[in-house]
Amino acid sequence: MADLAGNSSGNTNVTIRSATSSEATTIAQLGARAAPLQYAGSPETPPEQYFRDMFIPRMISDQMNNEKKTMLVAEDQAQQIVGFTLLSRGDPSPCGPDPAGIQFWEDKKHVAIDMLYVEPSKHREGVRSELLEAAIKMAKDEGFELAWLAVLKINKPAEQLYKKKGFTTIGEFEEELVMAKIL
């Protein structure tokens, strides 16, 4: 397995690498623990069962087995998975067909960065930043011109990180901001 990013920012002790299909259950469990935190303080937080249903090993495995997708994991020094994200190539447009009338990405080779989750005990340690940087590097290396992602409007810490990494808001779709970065 290739080390995709290592300790690029100097703030963490994680290795970023491609996930293996045998890690689907671990990734699903991490997603079910981490996803509810994006709703912190919101009265609109879905019930826990929603997240358990969203992150089932079969779904994660299906994502990993899709040739247009790459699941990246952050692994700590104890070789425990502490975060993950999904690079999706060929998605037709951010968050469905033509959100907010935005079409500028259609003339660019674009990639989606999706499901960027970190173990709750590792928040504010730079793991999310390392995963994001690795996904951007992989996209650039593959010749993509634009990366996009969606973030809940109420998830201000994630929005601030994405802005810090050069993403700008290009539109809204339901309760999410659609953000993009020219690579």
Salt bridges, closest charged atoms under 4 A:
GLU23 OE2 - ARG17 NH2 2.42
GLU48 OE1 - ARG52 NH1 3.56
GLU75 OE2 - ARG17 NH2 2.82
GLU119 OE1 - ARG33 NH2 2.57
GLU133 OE2 - LYS165 NZ 2.39
ASP141 OD2 - LYS137 NZ 2.77
GLU142 OE1 - ARG89 NE 2.61
GLU159 OE1 - LYS156 NZ 3.19
GLU159 OE2 - LYS163 NZ 3.18
GLU172 OE1 - LYS153 NZ 2.74
